[in-house]
Amino acid sequence: MKPEPVLNQLMDIQPQNPVPGGKARFIHSEHMTMAYWEIDKDAAVPEHSHPHEQISHVLEGVFELTINEKAYRLVKGSVMIIPSQAVHHGRAIEPCRVIDFFHPVREDFKK
């Protein structure tokens, strides 16, 4: 049996606050997770790593992202691929809207 398509309205998804100054709406498919972030200026994402591949797309604002001790300045339109197990952390230089895609599913982000 083929899986059925699922339509979501982003703003109908209850936001979570996984980090101070950052709220996220999570959508999970069978194999992926998408996170839509709204991040306050100066909010920080602490250093961490995970087994998931991650793609981050900055829709608005400026975000400084450090991956394996190398700093990158992400601006509107930037797309960063973060490999599995890469140690990374970041900080919003300006208020940001960011979409993250993870593979496989981020079970830790499921409520």
C-alpha positions as CSV (number, residue, x, y, z in Angstrom):
1,M,0.0,0.0,0.0
2,K,1.4,3.4,-1.0
3,P,1.6,6.1,1.7
4,E,-0.9,8.9,1.4
5,P,0.1,12.5,0.9
6,V,-0.2,14.7,4.0
7,L,-1.0,18.4,3.8
8,N,0.0,20.7,6.7
9,Q,-0.5,24.4,7.4
10,L,2.7,25.6,9.0
11,M,1.1,28.1,11.3
12,D,-1.4,25.5,12.5
13,I,1.5,23.5,14.0
14,Q,2.1,24.2,17.7
15,P,5.6,25.8,18.1
16,Q,8.1,24.3,20.6
17,N,10.9,26.2,22.3
18,P,13.9,23.8,22.1
19,V,16.4,26.7,22.8
20,P,15.9,30.0,24.6
21,G,15.0,32.6,22.0
22,G,14.2,30.1,19.4
23,K,10.8,28.6,18.5
24,A,10.3,25.8,16.0
25,R,7.5,24.1,14.2
26,F,8.4,20.5,13.3
27,I,7.0,18.4,10.5
28,H,7.9,14.7,10.4
29,S,7.6,12.4,7.4
30,E,8.5,8.7,7.3
31,H,12.1,9.4,6.6
32,M,12.7,13.2,7.3
33,T,12.1,16.0,9.7
34,M,11.6,19.7,8.7
35,A,12.0,22.4,11.3
36,Y,10.8,26.0,10.7
37,W,12.6,28.3,13.1
38,E,12.0,31.8,14.3
39,I,15.1,32.9,16.2
40,D,15.5,36.1,18.2
41,K,18.6,38.3,17.8
42,D,21.5,37.0,19.9
43,A,19.8,33.7,20.6
44,A,22.3,30.8,20.6
45,V,22.1,27.2,19.7
46,P,24.5,25.3,22.0
47,E,27.3,23.1,20.6
48,H,26.1,19.6,19.7
49,S,26.2,16.9,17.1
50,H,23.8,14.2,16.0
51,P,23.7,11.3,13.6
52,H,21.4,13.1,11.2
53,E,22.4,14.9,8.0
54,Q,21.1,18.4,8.1
55,I,20.5,21.1,5.5
56,S,19.9,24.6,6.8
57,H,18.3,27.3,4.6
58,V,18.2,30.9,5.9
59,L,15.0,32.6,4.8
60,E,15.6,35.9,6.6
61,G,18.3,37.4,8.9
62,V,21.9,36.6,9.6
63,F,23.0,33.5,11.5
64,E,26.6,32.7,12.4
65,L,27.1,28.9,12.3
66,T,30.3,27.2,13.4
67,I,30.9,23.7,12.2
68,N,33.9,21.7,13.3
69,E,35.4,24.9,14.6
70,K,35.0,26.8,11.3
71,A,32.7,29.8,11.4
72,Y,30.3,30.7,8.6
73,R,28.1,33.7,8.1
74,L,24.7,32.6,6.7
75,V,22.5,35.3,5.2
76,K,19.2,35.3,3.4
77,G,19.4,32.6,0.7
78,S,22.3,30.7,2.3
79,V,22.0,26.9,2.3
80,M,24.4,24.9,4.4
81,I,24.9,21.2,4.4
82,I,25.9,19.9,7.8
83,P,27.3,16.3,7.7
84,S,26.3,13.6,10.1
85,Q,28.2,13.8,13.4
86,A,29.6,17.3,12.7
87,V,30.0,19.3,15.9
88,H,28.2,22.6,15.4
89,H,26.7,25.6,17.2
90,G,25.4,29.0,16.2
91,R,24.0,32.4,17.1
92,A,21.5,34.8,15.4
93,I,23.2,38.0,14.5
94,E,19.8,39.4,13.5
95,P,16.4,38.0,14.0
96,C,16.2,34.9,11.7
97,R,13.8,32.6,10.0
98,V,15.5,29.3,9.1
99,I,14.3,26.0,7.7
100,D,16.3,22.9,8.7
101,F,15.9,19.5,7.0
102,F,17.1,16.4,8.8
103,H,17.5,12.8,7.6
104,P,16.6,10.5,9.2
105,V,13.7,11.6,11.3
106,R,14.6,13.6,14.5
107,E,12.8,11.4,17.0
108,D,14.0,13.7,19.8
109,F,11.9,16.5,18.3
110,K,8.7,14.6,18.3
111,K,6.2,15.5,21.0
